[in-house]
Amino acid sequence: MLEGSRSSLQDRPDFLKRLDLSLGRCYEDLNNPDRRLDVFRRTLKDDPLSVTGRLQLASALVAINRIDDGIEEYRLVSGVLVTVARLLLVQQLAKPTEQRRWQNVERALDIEDALRKERELDELPEVAVLRAQVLALQGKFDEALAVLTSARDRQPDEVSIWAALANLSLHLTELDPSIRLATAEQILDEAEQKLGNQVELRLAHVQKASIKSAQAARQMLSKLETSAQQFNEQDQIILRQELARAYGRIDAEHESRRIWADLAKRFPNNLSFRLVLAQLASQENDEQALRTNLHGIREIEGPDGHNGDYIEAGLLSGKAALQHQQTLQQPNEATGCARCSVRRRSSAPTGPPFRMLWEISRRCWETTRLPPITIGKQFPWETVPEKPFFAWVCICTNKNVTTKLTNSCRKSQ
């Protein structure tokens, strides 16, 4: 409907920009990053000087793991050096430890500091937090602590600095866990006395579960979960998601799944919650739960959405592999192959279709010893201007899997 409205707004560019912004948000909610990317490319084609369009394009590129391209787009917009520094940090973290170089991150932060001093603006707390993170990643914990302590003394009302200081204390691995825990708790208690009950501090409390015993961690997370109701709705969502992840890290899958299910129930149009539940169901081989969440995903994105297709392909591939295992005489008797076209948009395969391709490969290999997927042979495809990557997936003779997976890949274009 929104796409169809564009033609009637060609003579009203301001309304057209608002429409594209709404379209981009819709595609983001539907977990369709490629269509979101197309929307903001079109925005910049109509108005190359649009700052909002440039920022949204950069965000869309980062969402599909095209960090390098996202950085280049951000660099074209003034006032976003902290964002550039953060992405440069992510870029380095993706590399092996011995290949990481931090000079560009530090340079971006230095320039941001210099510009703010020149314009007599207050310093940004994010600069100190990122500096400390870069130092900690290099093992320079004393310097990182000095940076955050100094920043806290200069800006005692900035909650993000207090939270970063507590988190850093938890990662001082040369200290005994009990000392690290006590130090973090002391920092957070002092922050709460000064700043009150803020969600950033509760998120820092959640991180303490990583160095507690399993029983103590469960008790602490349970208390934090009960107290989450005192925050506003948006903060509750953020806190409860982090609690669900923390439960998962201590192998409390039931509690983790319960929180995700409650979030999906409270916000039935949120696709990301349904996708997490589908992933958990797939990991636990819970076909009933997977079908339930598939139904919810179909209701949100429609019957032909690519997220639903790749989940349904996973369901069918699991059955195909099981049936083949029951009748297989020789391990290498693969009797069928599905060819699915997938566009490669980043340095590594990403997105739902690729994830499902690899998952199908893993399942087939583990249960039948069928050959795994190979991705890498370029082939032209008449409906796509770029050369996509073809993935060959051994899935016996189940044509339903082929159809669903092919549809999912094509819709992701």
ZAKE-337352 format. One line per field, with one value per residue (C-alpha): residue number from 1; residue in one letter; chain; x, y, z. Coordinates in steps of 0.001 Angstrom, whole numbers. Layout:
i <- (NUM:...)
aa <- (A:...)
ch <- (A:...)
xx <- (X:...)
yy <- (Y:...)
zz <- (Z:...)
REM end
This chain:
i <- (1:2:3:4:5:6:7:8:9:10:11:12:13:14:15:16:17:18:19:20:21:22:23:24:25:26:27:28:29:30:31:32:33:34:35:36:37:38:39:40:41:42:43:44:45:46:47:48:49:50:51:52:53:54:55:56:57:58:59:60:61:62:63:64:65:66:67:68:69:70:71:72:73:74:75:76:77:78:79:80:81:82:83:84:85:86:87:88:89:90:91:92:93:94:95:96:97:98:99:100:101:102:103:104:105:106:107:108:109:110:111:112:113:114:115:116:117:118:119:120:121:122:123:124:125:126:127:128:129:130:131:132:133:134:135:136:137:138:139:140:141:142:143:144:145:146:147:148:149:150:151:152:153:154:155:156:157:158:159:160:161:162:163:164:165:166:167:168:169:170:171:172:173:174:175:176:177:178:179:180:181:182:183:184:185:186:187:188:189:190:191:192:193:194:195:196:197:198:199:200:201:202:203:204:205:206:207:208:209:210:211:212:213:214:215:216:217:218:219:220:221:222:223:224:225:226:227:228:229:230:231:232:233:234:235:236:237:238:239:240:241:242:243:244:245:246:247:248:249:250:251:252:253:254:255:256:257:258:259:260:261:262:263:264:265:266:267:268:269:270:271:272:273:274:275:276:277:278:279:280:281:282:283:284:285:286:287:288:289:290:291:292:293:294:295:296:297:298:299:300:301:302:303:304:305:306:307:308:309:310:311:312:313:314:315:316:317:318:319:320:321:322:323:324:325:326:327:328:329:330:331:332:333:334:335:336:337:338:339:340:341:342:343:344:345:346:347:348:349:350:351:352:353:354:355:356:357:358:359:360:361:362:363:364:365:366:367:368:369:370:371:372:373:374:375:376:377:378:379:380:381:382:383:384:385:386:387:388:389:390:391:392:393:394:395:396:397:398:399:400:401:402:403:404:405:406:407:408:409:410:411:412:413)
aa <- (M:L:E:G:S:R:S:S:L:Q:D:R:P:D:F:L:K:R:L:D:L:S:L:G:R:C:Y:E:D:L:N:N:P:D:R:R:L:D:V:F:R:R:T:L:K:D:D:P:L:S:V:T:G:R:L:Q:L:A:S:A:L:V:A:I:N:R:I:D:D:G:I:E:E:Y:R:L:V:S:G:V:L:V:T:V:A:R:L:L:L:V:Q:Q:L:A:K:P:T:E:Q:R:R:W:Q:N:V:E:R:A:L:D:I:E:D:A:L:R:K:E:R:E:L:D:E:L:P:E:V:A:V:L:R:A:Q:V:L:A:L:Q:G:K:F:D:E:A:L:A:V:L:T:S:A:R:D:R:Q:P:D:E:V:S:I:W:A:A:L:A:N:L:S:L:H:L:T:E:L:D:P:S:I:R:L:A:T:A:E:Q:I:L:D:E:A:E:Q:K:L:G:N:Q:V:E:L:R:L:A:H:V:Q:K:A:S:I:K:S:A:Q:A:A:R:Q:M:L:S:K:L:E:T:S:A:Q:Q:F:N:E:Q:D:Q:I:I:L:R:Q:E:L:A:R:A:Y:G:R:I:D:A:E:H:E:S:R:R:I:W:A:D:L:A:K:R:F:P:N:N:L:S:F:R:L:V:L:A:Q:L:A:S:Q:E:N:D:E:Q:A:L:R:T:N:L:H:G:I:R:E:I:E:G:P:D:G:H:N:G:D:Y:I:E:A:G:L:L:S:G:K:A:A:L:Q:H:Q:Q:T:L:Q:Q:P:N:E:A:T:G:C:A:R:C:S:V:R:R:R:S:S:A:P:T:G:P:P:F:R:M:L:W:E:I:S:R:R:C:W:E:T:T:R:L:P:P:I:T:I:G:K:Q:F:P:W:E:T:V:P:E:K:P:F:F:A:W:V:C:I:C:T:N:K:N:V:T:T:K:L:T:N:S:C:R:K:S:Q)
ch <- (A:A:A:A:A:A:A:A:A:A:A:A:A:A:A:A:A:A:A:A:A:A:A:A:A:A:A:A:A:A:A:A:A:A:A:A:A:A:A:A:A:A:A:A:A:A:A:A:A:A:A:A:A:A:A:A:A:A:A:A:A:A:A:A:A:A:A:A:A:A:A:A:A:A:A:A:A:A:A:A:A:A:A:A:A:A:A:A:A:A:A:A:A:A:A:A:A:A:A:A:A:A:A:A:A:A:A:A:A:A:A:A:A:A:A:A:A:A:A:A:A:A:A:A:A:A:A:A:A:A:A:A:A:A:A:A:A:A:A:A:A:A:A:A:A:A:A:A:A:A:A:A:A:A:A:A:A:A:A:A:A:A:A:A:A:A:A:A:A:A:A:A:A:A:A:A:A:A:A:A:A:A:A:A:A:A:A:A:A:A:A:A:A:A:A:A:A:A:A:A:A:A:A:A:A:A:A:A:A:A:A:A:A:A:A:A:A:A:A:A:A:A:A:A:A:A:A:A:A:A:A:A:A:A:A:A:A:A:A:A:A:A:A:A:A:A:A:A:A:A:A:A:A:A:A:A:A:A:A:A:A:A:A:A:A:A:A:A:A:A:A:A:A:A:A:A:A:A:A:A:A:A:A:A:A:A:A:A:A:A:A:A:A:A:A:A:A:A:A:A:A:A:A:A:A:A:A:A:A:A:A:A:A:A:A:A:A:A:A:A:A:A:A:A:A:A:A:A:A:A:A:A:A:A:A:A:A:A:A:A:A:A:A:A:A:A:A:A:A:A:A:A:A:A:A:A:A:A:A:A:A:A:A:A:A:A:A:A:A:A:A:A:A:A:A:A:A:A:A:A:A:A:A:A:A:A:A:A:A:A:A:A:A:A:A:A:A:A:A:A:A:A:A:A:A:A:A:A:A:A:A:A:A)
xx <- (0:2768:4794:1755:1325:4690:3497:888:3476:6119:5340:5540:9139:8775:5898:7826:10755:8414:6825:10201:11187:7995:8610:12135:10881:8242:10837:13072:10216:9580:13249:13668:16959:17370:14107:14987:18290:16518:14193:17004:19076:16054:15774:19364:18867:15988:17866:21638:21963:19440:21188:18365:18496:22279:22109:19321:21245:24319:22199:20657:24116:25332:22212:23269:26867:28283:30294:32835:30130:28239:31349:31848:28262:28577:31794:29817:27735:29242:28759:28744:32376:31420:29217:32075:34437:31981:31682:35437:35703:33197:35154:38346:36643:35686:39383:41760:43407:46832:45403:43492:44564:43052:44612:41594:39213:41441:41847:38063:37664:40525:38936:35553:37151:39061:35972:33894:36611:36954:33194:33117:30702:30448:32395:30444:30461:30480:34001:35404:33439:34768:38328:38169:36766:39597:42188:40577:40576:44327:44715:45449:42979:44716:44601:40959:40046:41897:39977:36578:37373:38503:35411:33134:34733:34224:30668:29255:25681:26381:24935:26653:30089:29112:27717:30865:33051:31090:31246:34975:35469:33803:36360:39526:40438:43658:41514:39545:35885:34685:36773:35538:31949:32353:33970:31192:28500:30167:30264:26621:25450:27201:25706:22188:22519:23531:21415:18495:17057:17980:17707:21361:22438:20070:21585:25006:23665:22595:26222:27171:25502:28502:30789:28273:27455:24502:22175:23207:22885:19351:18312:19784:18216:14859:14967:15924:13077:10549:11759:11612:7949:8898:10384:8535:7508:10504:13010:11191:11604:15333:15871:13790:15601:18949:17603:16496:19966:21590:19405:20498:24177:23817:21923:18568:16759:13294:13471:14954:12217:9543:10643:10817:7353:5928:7415:5940:2539:2641:3845:2264:3402:7083:8729:12102:10625:8967:12209:14115:11486:11646:15424:15153:12546:14784:17757:15616:14033:10593:8489:5234:6765:8409:5067:3368:5950:5871:2142:2847:5543:3173:539:3020:4753:2097:1941:4846:7384:10966:11402:8464:9762:13177:11682:9277:12178:13944:10943:10693:14435:14464:11760:13502:16763:15014:13149:16338:18226:15599:15915:19509:21618:24862:25987:26705:23435:22217:19315:18416:19856:18206:19805:18979:20057:21327:22822:25983:25860:28764:32157:30507:27124:24483:20722:17956:18352:22060:21493:18904:21145:23867:21398:19993:23532:24409:21276:21715:25372:24772:21851:22682:26307:25047:27547:27349:26560:29229:28809:31094:30396:29135:26371:24370:20659:18445:16189:18995:21422:24253:25850:24430:26042:24539:24241:23923:21945:21554:18070:17127:14131:11915:10667:8746:12022:13427:10410:10321:14050:14157:11235:12936:16171:14463:12323:15454:16712)
yy <- (0:2446:1475:2122:5612:6854:7548:10026:11959:12602:16333:16523:15588:16323:13849:11378:11481:10810:7938:6344:6720:4890:2209:1677:1252:-1228:-3339:-3181:-4460:-7230:-8246:-7558:-5610:-5827:-4036:-1465:-902:-410:2200:4433:4015:5334:8198:9272:8958:11442:13671:13012:15646:14021:13556:11367:9186:8832:7840:5347:3841:3459:1810:-579:-1562:-2286:-4406:-6824:-6904:-4598:-2727:-1273:219:1520:3310:4996:6290:7575:9382:11460:12928:15362:14849:11055:10314:8403:6110:5678:4826:2266:590:639:-1186:-3808:-4097:-4882:-7372:-9418:-9969:-12455:-10974:-10658:-8663:-6074:-2451:224:3400:4407:3978:6129:8721:9067:9602:12137:14132:14084:15390:18099:19294:19526:21484:23833:24476:24673:21767:19322:16124:13027:10203:7699:8809:7786:4524:3593:4587:2336:-516:-248:-221:-3217:-5179:-4620:-5866:-2372:-2608:-109:2552:1732:2098:5431:6736:5790:6970:10350:10630:9727:12414:15015:13872:12237:12358:10259:6826:5195:5867:4280:1223:897:1154:-1653:-3850:-3303:-4324:-7659:-8375:-7841:-11502:-11190:-10645:-13270:-13429:-12485:-9297:-8409:-8956:-6891:-4036:-3959:-4039:-1169:927:195:884:4261:5054:4149:6347:9265:8729:6647:3522:3573:773:1131:212:-2768:-3961:-3769:-5863:-8525:-8905:-10082:-13427:-14394:-14787:-16092:-19737:-21047:-21065:-17582:-16255:-17630:-16038:-12683:-12709:-13656:-10636:-8337:-9754:-9065:-5478:-4765:-3734:-389:832:2210:-143:470:22:-3146:-4589:-3819:-5240:-8374:-9175:-8946:-11122:-13737:-13764:-13993:-16988:-18621:-18070:-19970:-22815:-21850:-22430:-22734:-19266:-17771:-19226:-18113:-14474:-14508:-16115:-13480:-10687:-12246:-12460:-8842:-7542:-9848:-7729:-7840:-10181:-10367:-12052:-14717:-15341:-15883:-18366:-20179:-20415:-21844:-24355:-25417:-25906:-28098:-30002:-28949:-29282:-28198:-24988:-24324:-24657:-22383:-19662:-20189:-19425:-16243:-15161:-15761:-13590:-10731:-10755:-12474:-15924:-15297:-13723:-14948:-15454:-17839:-19620:-20336:-21598:-23844:-25088:-26039:-28011:-29882:-30510:-32081:-34502:-35242:-36033:-38308:-40193:-40602:-41902:-44578:-45923:-45136:-48140:-46352:-43087:-41374:-42247:-38671:-38780:-35119:-31658:-28236:-25243:-21944:-18521:-16226:-12806:-12163:-8638:-8743:-10268:-13336:-14995:-13487:-13276:-15830:-17737:-18307:-19314:-21841:-23183:-23869:-25325:-27716:-28711:-29400:-31460:-33529:-34175:-35166:-37483:-38926:-37970:-36293:-33781:-30330:-27100:-25418:-21734:-19867:-20504:-17367:-17668:-14989:-14909:-13058:-11435:-9916:-7255:-8653:-12096:-14117:-17033:-20467:-22879:-26585:-28245:-32011:-32627:-36035:-35809:-33519:-30953:-29022:-28060:-26992:-24796:-23152:-22506:-21194:-18847:-17630:-16880:-15129:-12974:-11850:-10220)
zz <- (0:923:-2143:-4306:-2871:-4167:-7695:-6461:-4412:-7078:-7062:-3247:-2345:1385:1718:-433:2013:4944:3049:2336:5990:7003:4373:5635:9185:8025:6219:9290:11481:8941:9106:5392:5259:1479:765:3432:1664:-1675:-150:1113:-2023:-3874:-1373:-2053:-5780:-5506:-3038:-2777:-12:2336:5704:7024:3923:4222:7876:7217:4302:6510:9230:6681:5397:8920:9543:6781:8054:5369:7972:5535:3303:6347:7599:4231:4244:7819:6906:4399:7238:9728:13467:13510:14306:17457:15370:12889:15763:17123:13717:13214:16535:15377:12141:14045:16345:13278:12548:14197:17295:15692:12756:14763:14407:16628:15225:13124:16070:18273:15507:15055:18804:18872:16046:17812:21015:19151:17254:20417:22215:19251:19264:23092:23356:26259:25814:24874:27448:24577:23660:27056:27024:23574:24503:27546:25476:22936:25732:27466:24211:24070:27643:28986:31860:34143:31421:30677:34352:34480:31442:32881:36407:35097:32884:35801:37965:35219:34375:37525:36215:33100:33808:30809:32336:35666:33857:31735:34844:36530:33434:33111:36741:35984:33250:35292:34955:36942:40047:41954:40815:44303:44203:40724:41824:44981:43051:40444:43142:44995:41811:40987:44554:44485:41082:42217:45314:43130:39998:41208:39649:35947:33420:32331:35856:35932:32652:34294:37199:34671:33549:37037:36284:34162:37198:39728:40372:38380:41405:42562:39013:38683:41969:40999:37531:39030:41356:38490:36421:39186:39597:35850:36128:37679:34390:31382:28594:26324:29146:30243:26748:26727:30207:29666:26420:28198:31030:28498:26952:30384:31293:28050:28873:32158:30444:31966:28667:30219:31805:28654:26458:28938:28728:24930:24777:27121:25002:21858:23559:24770:21402:18815:15855:16805:14325:16085:19181:17029:15155:18412:19595:16254:16560:20087:18948:16068:18407:20672:17743:19034:15899:17563:18923:15576:13780:16327:15777:12022:12176:14152:11671:8743:10432:10763:7366:5260:3646:1265:3615:3265:7038:7097:4018:5457:8732:6847:4724:7948:9122:5837:5592:9044:7988:4710:6455:8967:6233:4257:7296:7846:4286:3367:2316:1454:3115:-199:-1959:-2268:-4681:-5001:-5012:-4706:-6381:-4628:-5771:-3043:-3495:-1532:-138:2319:2893:4383:3696:5948:6322:6841:3552:4117:7723:6671:3909:6419:8914:6304:5387:9015:9628:6490:7238:10858:10127:6708:5937:2769:1381:3021:1217:-846:-1556:-3865:-7538:-9237:-11791:-13627:-12917:-15345:-12759:-10655:-11923:-9800:-9941:-7078:-5373:-5965:-3080:-3725:-976:-747:589:-845:-3186:-1144:-3670:-997:660:-2699:-3389:33:141:-3414:-2663:490:-1350:-4236:-1935:-99:-3293)
REM end
